[in-house]
Amino acid sequence: MRVISLKLLREFWEKHADAEDALRAWYKIVLGADWNSLQDARATFPHADGVETKSGETLTVFNICGNKYRLIARIRYDYKLVNIRFVLTHAEYDKGKWKE
């Protein structure tokens, strides 16, 4: 898979240093993945969930650091592309603004 972009991950771990190792590991695993569906992503990350936004787009939510943080991405399986949309604390995620 191709991942866009490492910049969002880096910006997040600069604020939340405890997330750096987990985000780097997630990034490395995803680069080596060959997913064709959410089921494939779940085979790698069992707690990944597909969540529909208000606009009808489905985003995939990954738990980071034992669910302390959430990584939200749009995955285009047909293009082998993972576009990171948000990396949030659990409290930010719960506010739901990312679904708009």
C-alpha positions in Angstrom: 0.0 0.0 0.0 1.1 3.6 -0.5 0.5 5.9 2.5 -0.2 9.6 2.2 1.2 11.2 4.3 3.8 10.6 7.0 3.7 14.4 7.7 0.4 14.0 9.7 1.9 11.2 11.7 5.0 13.2 12.5 3.0 16.3 13.5 1.0 14.1 15.9 3.9 12.4 17.6 5.7 15.7 18.0 2.8 16.6 20.3 2.3 13.1 21.7 5.7 11.5 22.0 4.3 8.3 23.4 2.6 7.7 20.0 5.7 7.8 17.9 6.7 4.1 18.1 3.2 2.9 17.5 2.6 5.3 14.6 5.9 4.3 13.0 5.1 0.6 13.4 1.6 1.2 11.8 3.2 3.1 8.9 5.7 0.3 8.2 3.1 -2.4 8.4 0.8 -0.6 6.1 3.5 0.0 3.5 4.1 -3.7 3.3 0.4 -4.6 3.2 -1.6 -5.7 0.1 -5.2 -5.0 1.1 -8.2 -5.5 -1.2 -10.9 -4.9 1.4 -11.6 -3.9 5.0 -11.5 -7.6 5.8 -7.9 -7.6 4.7 -7.1 -4.6 6.8 -8.8 -6.3 9.8 -6.6 -9.4 9.3 -3.6 -7.1 10.0 -5.4 -4.8 12.5 -8.3 -6.7 14.0 -9.8 -3.6 15.7 -10.0 -1.5 12.5 -13.5 -0.3 11.8 -15.2 1.2 8.8 -17.2 4.3 9.7 -19.4 6.3 7.4 -19.2 10.1 7.4 -22.1 12.5 7.0 -21.1 12.8 3.3 -21.5 9.0 2.9 -17.7 8.4 2.6 -16.4 5.4 4.5 -13.3 5.9 6.5 -11.3 3.3 8.4 -10.5 3.9 12.1 -7.4 2.3 13.6 -6.7 2.1 17.3 -3.2 3.4 18.2 -1.4 2.9 21.6 -4.1 0.5 22.9 -7.0 2.8 21.9 -5.5 5.9 23.4 -5.3 7.5 20.0 -7.2 7.0 16.7 -5.9 7.1 13.2 -8.5 7.8 10.6 -7.8 7.0 6.9 -9.5 6.8 3.6 -8.5 3.6 1.9 -8.7 3.2 -1.8 -8.2 -0.6 -2.2 -8.4 -0.3 -6.0 -5.4 2.1 -6.0 -3.6 0.5 -3.1 -3.7 3.9 -1.4 -4.1 4.9 2.2 -4.8 8.6 2.8 -4.4 9.5 6.4 -7.1 12.1 7.3 -6.7 12.5 11.0 -4.7 11.3 14.0 -6.7 12.2 17.1 -6.7 11.6 20.8 -9.6 9.5 22.0 -11.3 12.6 23.4 -11.0 14.5 20.1 -12.3 11.4 18.3 -15.3 11.2 20.6 -16.3 14.8 19.7 -17.1 13.5 16.2 -16.1 16.6 14.3 -14.0 14.4 12.0 -17.2 12.8 10.6 -18.4 16.0 9.1 
